[in-house]
Amino acid sequence: MSEYRIETLAIHGGQAPDPTTGAVMPPIYQTSTFAQTDVGVGKGFVYSRVDNPTRAALERNLALLEGGAHALAFASGMAAIDAAMRLLRQGDHLIVCDDVYGRAFSLIQSLVVRAGVEVSFVDLTRLDDVKAAFRSSTKMIWVETPTNPQLKIADLAALAEMCRAHGAWMGVDNTFATPCLQNPLALGAALVVHSTTKYLGGHSDVIGGAVVTNDAALHDELRFLQKTAGAVPGPHDCWLVLRGTKTLPLRMERHCANAMRLAEWLSGHKAIARTIYPGLGDHPQHELARRQMRGFGGMISIVMRGGHDAARRLVKRTKLFTLAVSLGGVESLIEVPAGMTHALKADSDLAVDPALVRLSVGIEHVDDLKEDLNDAMLGL
Ligand SMILES: *Cc1c(COP(=O)(O)O)cnc(C)c1O
């Protein structure tokens, strides 16, 4: 199956017509338990926390999309990140990208630190700083690229090389890029996590997460965590994500095209001090993004000249861009990270500029999106 291209894998990967009925879509096996034919003997499934056929279909699909040998589905992106963090032991050292996802930041600051893990937050675009942050106890480096909401791009191959030299794992949260735009496992990552809530699900109707790896030992440990800690998604949620991934390559093309058009237009707008988008020539890691990614994604950040007040007025005025957290759905969303997704960092030196507005560009007609933003920015 893995010989097929991603557009084909998205639709057929890990899925075949149901052997009992011929159903073309994997059925929603809404059952907690499975009849056994003898003591300890059954048809492969026992209990849905441990394994479920709809979840198994999703896991096969996600593994193929990321080019990994194994995927595990979790109840949320955070549950997936939590499982990855539990690979660390007391005394281990963890290097984390400085603008890591807000809730991952608080997970690391509280639970991971409480488990006795030492943590350094580093700007991963500065490879010398990363090199200096490594210790003999460094066990993992946690990467997001593009980051949220600064959209910084980290050099995955260079970071993987450093990890290899230190015997550390590279974990990559690939939620923003999706497997359509970059494949961290092929660049040396030990594991990749996703919030399937975002682009993979793609319709803002489900919460889910996943971990993908090629490492059999890591997979075994994560599999143990999945069935033992039990943060598993239900079969209906798995089915929704599976339905979403079928159109992922098609949707990503439009997200990227719309975002590129909007970013070019926004960067010339007088109400905006700075437009941040990896596809723009003035993005600090534009060349790296061109090399590492097959598209620049659907996320744009803009910094308003009028500060936080202008940012707040803008997000209340847009009609097509809905004021909401989250991202990656077919519909466009807008938010002010400093007061919403990144409020947790407000009192730290990782605080986000209150004038920054984050756009999740949907797949509506780009001219309608442009007019919506243009109208909302009148007089700002
Ligand atoms: C949303 C998100 C998460 C968390 O995922 P949930 O499904 O909300 O638990 C983690 N990382 C990134 C980059 C995200 O955007």
The ligand as an SDF file (V2000), in Angstrom:
LIG
                    3D

 15 15  0  0  0  0  0  0  0  0999 V2000
   -4.7730   21.8760   18.9440 C   0  0  0  0  0  0  0  0  0  0  0  0
   -3.3460   21.5160   19.0600 C   0  0  0  0  0  0  0  0  0  0  0  0
   -2.9180   20.5980   20.0080 C   0  0  0  0  0  0  0  0  0  0  0  0
   -3.8540   19.9680   21.0060 C   0  0  0  0  0  0  0  0  0  0  0  0
   -4.7940   19.1470   20.4040 O   0  0  0  0  0  0  0  0  0  0  0  0
   -6.2520   18.8540   21.0240 P   0  0  0  0  0  0  0  0  0  0  0  0
   -6.8660   17.9500   20.0220 O   0  0  0  0  0  0  0  0  0  0  0  0
   -6.9490   20.1650   21.1800 O   0  0  0  0  0  0  0  0  0  0  0  0
   -6.0330   18.1920   22.3550 O   0  0  0  0  0  0  0  0  0  0  0  0
   -1.5750   20.2920   20.0340 C   0  0  0  0  0  0  0  0  0  0  0  0
   -0.7000   20.8610   19.1850 N   0  0  0  0  0  0  0  0  0  0  0  0
   -1.0790   21.7490   18.2650 C   0  0  0  0  0  0  0  0  0  0  0  0
   -0.0650   22.3430   17.3630 C   0  0  0  0  0  0  0  0  0  0  0  0
   -2.4100   22.1140   18.1690 C   0  0  0  0  0  0  0  0  0  0  0  0
   -2.7790   23.0220   17.2630 O   0  0  0  0  0  0  0  0  0  0  0  0
  1  2  1  0
  2  3  1  0
  2 14  2  0
  3  4  1  0
  3 10  2  0
  4  5  1  0
  5  6  1  0
  6  7  2  0
  6  8  1  0
  6  9  1  0
 10 11  1  0
 11 12  2  0
 12 13  1  0
 12 14  1  0
 14 15  1  0
M  END
$$$$
